[in-house]
């Protein structure tokens, strides 16, 4: 697992990692807003990189760590399902949270490996909560790996 260690101590003296978060949405306003909220509320937990072009995001994921992927399900070029599969193929531990216009498209994403979903327009509090959960889950996974 790829991560940079920071000074946040968990149980048993374990140091929580700073995770690599990739945000992908063809709507630049959604990307700007999500990035601003994440950096303002969770800047100590995530190193965020954001894309409005799914092809660029896909290429970036091939060459860099992707611990958490926040991706639009309805992107015109490469949809969220394909981004999910791509991230998991390159980084099996990646946690994926999909962004959806409505709940009708969510079950298929959940069935193919998404950890959770957010409906648009984004609820800032819910997004911060889900990303905090993803961070804490990853930290527990990594702590278990270190202790085993």
N, C-alpha and C positions, 0 to 999 in steps of 0.2 A: 504494500500500500504506500502511496506517495503522499507525504505531508510534511509541512514545516512545523517544528515544535515551537510553541510559545510558552509564556509563563503563566498558564492557568492550570493549577493543580487539582486533580480529582482524587478519588479514593486511593488509599495506599500510596500516596506520593506520586501517582501517575500524572504526567503532564499532558493536557489535552492538545490536540493538533490544530493547526490552522489548515482548513480544508480548501481545496480548489473547487470553486463553484462556477459553472458555466450557465449563463442565461441566454436563451435563444427565443426571439420573437420577431416576426417581420414588422411589427408595429414599433417604431422608434420611441414613441411616447411610453409604451409599456416597458421597454428595455430601460429607458432613462429613469422612470419612476421606481422600478424594481431595484435597479442598481443603487439609486440614491437611498432607498429605505434600507437595503442590505448593508451598505457601507456605513450608514448612520447608526444602525441598531446592532449590527453583527460584524462590524469591521475587524474585531479581534478574533473572530471565529472563522472567517472566510476571506480568501483571496479571490476576488470576483473578476471574471472576464465576460464581456457581453457582446452579443452579435445580433444584427438584424438580418444578416445573410446566413441562411442555414448551411449553405455549401462551405462558407468560410468556417463556421462553427464545426462542421464535420471534419474538415481538414485539421483544425486546431486540436480537436479531440484525438486524432490519430497520433499526434506528436507531443501531447502534454497530458498531465494527470487530470482526471475529471472525477472528483469524489462525489459531487452532487451536480445533477443536471436539472435545471428549471427550464422547461421547453414548451412552446406553443404546440398544441395538438393539430391546429389547422393552418400551419404554415404552407403557403402555396408551392414552394419549390420542393422542400423535403419536410414531410409532416412529422409530428411529434413521435408517432410510432416508429418511424424509420430512425429518428434521432436516438430514441430509446434503445433500439436494437444495436445501433452503431456504438453508442457509449458502452453498452454492456459487452459487446464483442471485444472492445479494446481495453475495457476496465470493468471486469466482472463485479467488482464491489460497488460500482457507481450506484448511488441512490437517485432515482428519477422522480421528480414532481412535475406533473403535466399541468399546463394552463389550458383551460377549456372555456368555450363560449357558453356551453350548457352541459348538463349532466348526461345527456344522451350518448356522448362520445367517450365518457369516462370508463365504463365497464370493460371495454376492449383494452384500453390502456392498462388498466389494473391487472387484467388477465395476462398481459404480455410482459409484466415486470415493473410497472410503475409502483412506487411506494406510496404515493398520495397524489392529490390533485387540488388545484385552486381554480375557482370560477372567476371569470372576468366580469366586471371590473375587479381588480385585485383588492382584497381586504388586507391592508398593511399588517394589522395585528395577527391575522391568521397566517400570513406568509412568514412573519417573524417566528411565530410559534412552530410552524412546520419545519422551517430551516433549523431552528434550535433543536428540535427533536432529531432531525437528520444528523446534525453535528454530534449530539450526545450519543446517538446510536453508533456512529462511526467510531467515536472515542471508546465506547464499550467493546466494540469488535476488536479494535487495535489493542486495547488493554488485555483482552483475553488472549490475543495472539502473542503478546509479549510475555505473558505469564505462563503460557503453555510450553 
